[in-house]
Amino acid sequence: MKKIDLPKTLWWAVGSIVLMLIGAFGPWAKVLGIATVNGTDGGKDGWIVVGAAVVAAAVIASFVRWPRRWLLTLPILAGIAGAATAAYDINDINSLAPSSDSLFGGVDVVDTGWGIYLALVSSISLTLASIALSVETRRRAGTPEVSQTPTPAPS
């Protein structure tokens, strides 16, 4: 059986996809320090991150069997979509929930949770990993194979 030499950047992309999924299902907001809203609850924007991760995973799996650089445009776009969704929601949560010292005794009405930040960072990471994988694939394709047959000496 032939051993497949997978680039390290591919594993970086796979790790980013896994973290995107964890972040999408993790807590995106905490209301009054009591109720937690996960990414797939409420506005359901976490599902956009899940969808982006699933698309990226399918394309990366296809890339392993059929390494074409153009395939990597989809994981790049999926990473951008996930990052844009999480960044928009962070901004939205922060703008809707200013600290209200007088109403709730110094407790923020809504805090952002770790899941939304993990979704943001891992989506950016997927974008960067996909770009790096594309560059590495191009470099590997441009590297000529070293010939094992000796070249005959000129006579």
N, C-alpha and C positions, 0 to 999 in steps of 0.2 A: 504494500500500500504506500502510495506516495504521500509524503508529508507536505502539507500546505504551509507555506511561509506567509503568515498573516502579519501585516504591518502593525506596529504598536499604536499608531494613530487610529486604526480600526477599533482596537480595544478601548481607546479613549472615547470614541464615539458611542460604543456599546454601553460603557459605564455612564456616560451622560444621559443616554436614553433611559436607563434604569432609574437614575436619580430624578429625571423629569417625571416619571411615573409616580415615584414616591412623593415628590413635591406636589403633584397634581391632586393626590388623594389626601395629603396632609392638611393641617389647619392653615387657612388663609386669613382668618380674622377671628378675634375673640371679642365678644360683646359684653361690656361691663365687667370684664374679668371672669365671667361665669360661662356663658354659652359660646361654644366653638363652632365656627362655620368652616367646613372643609372646602377645598377647591371645587369639588363636584356637587356641593350643596348650593342652594340659593340661586345665584346668577348662572351657575353651571359653567363658568369660564374655565374651570379646571378640565372640563371635557375637551376643550380646544387643545390644551397642552397634552392630554392623553392621545387625542387624534394625531397630533403632530408627532408624538413619540412613536405611535404605531406605524405611521407612514414611514418615518425614518428607519425604524427597525426592519420593515419589509424591504425597503430599498437597500439597506446595508446587507441584509441576508442575500439579496439578489446580486449585490456587488461582489460578495465573496465568490459566487459561482461564475459571474460574468463581469469581470472588472473593467468597466467602462467609466471614464471620468465624468461623462455627461450625467450619469446616474446620480452623482453626488450633488447635483443642483437641488434635488428634492430634500435631502436632509439639511442642506444649508437653509432652504426656505422654511422647512419645518422648525428648525431652531429659531429662526427669526420670528416666525408666527408665535411660538411658545413664549419667547422673550417679550415680544410686544404685548401679548395678552397679560402676562404677569406684571409687566411694568405699568400698563394702563390700570390694572386693578390695584396695584400698590398706591398709585396716585389717586385713584378714585376713593379708596378706603381712607387715605390720609385727608383728603379734602372733605369727605362727608363727616368725619369724626374728629373735630378739634377737641383738645382737652378742655373739660368743663369743670374747673375746680369748685365752683359754687354749687353746681347741681348734684354731683355725685361724690362729694368729699375727696376730691383730688384724683379720682380714678378716671382714666380715659374711657370714653364711651365705647370706642372701638380701637383695638390694637391689631396690627398686622401680625400674622403668625409665621412660624418658621417655614411652613410648606410653600408659601408664595415666594419667599426668597430662594428656597431650594429650586423651585420651578424656574425662576428667573435665571439664576446662576448656571444651572445645568442646561438650560436652553441656549444660553450664550456659549457654554462649553461645547455643546453639540455643533453649533455653527462653526466655531473655531476648529474643532476636531475634523469636521467634514472638509473644511478648506485645507487643513494640513494633510488630510488623506488624499485629497485631489492633487496637491503639490507632490506628495510622495509617490503617487501613482504615475504622475507625469515623469518624475525623475527616474523611477524604475523602468518605465517604458523607453526612456531615452538612453539608458545605460546599456551598451552592447554587451552581449554575453562573451565571456572569455573563452576563446577557442582552446580545446584540449589537444588539438592536432598541431604538431609543430609545422611551422612554415618552412618550405624548402629553401635552402640557401641558393642564392643566384650562382650560376656557373660561369 
